[in-house]
Amino acid sequence: MPATIHRESNNLYVLRLSGEVQRSEFDKVQDNTAAEIDRGVKPRILAILENFEGWEKSVPWSNLDFHYWHSNEIVKIAIVGEQRWERAAIAFAGAGFRNAPVKFFSDSQLAEARAWLAE
């Protein structure tokens, strides 16, 4: 499955994206996270791009429901992946359009990303 999320301690949610991420799979991840936020969780998101090939191209990704209703509850978003995905991943995460800071880390900086999220 190219999009999975699991919760660790201190409201750290590890999102793993691999292959070509399908809209339907990403929506399931967002729905699960939205349910947690509705219960009062303020997540810190660690998105790890592993063997990442991008996002499904044949469908629109412009559904802003999650962003509108839940985005302000996210504390921080760290993205870890190959440098070639930095600009696209930062844009996809909505950097500049949400309150939470979004920061990209190269795939060799996983420990630094975790430390930044913990600050």
Sequence and secondary structure as in RCSB ss.txt:
>XXXX:A:sequence
MPATIHRESNNLYVLRLSGEVQRSEFDKVQDNTAAEIDRGVKPRILAILENFEGWEKSVPWSNLDFHYWHSNEIV
KIAIVGEQRWERAAIAFAGAGFRNAPVKFFSDSQLAEARAWLAE
>XXXX:A:secstr
  EEEEE STTEEEEEEEEEE HHHHHHHHHHHHHHHHTT   EEEEEEEEEEEE SSS     HHHHHHGGG  
EEEEEE GGGHHHHHHHTTTTSSSS EEEEETT HHHHHHHHH 
